[in-house]
């Protein structure tokens, strides 16, 4: 396999993955978390190991 074939295969797979993601669940900006929440009072959620307990 050549480098051009492998790169085109990888890019095609990436495009197909993004297209599948967009078609399976469309974006809903009203339920999305804020991109930056500095000073908003919202508690950090998720699996961040460095987060200090309250």
Buried (B, 14 or more C-beta within 10 A) or exposed (E): EEEEEEEEEEEEEEEEEEEEEEEEEEEEEEEEEEEEEEEEEEEEEEEEEEEEEE
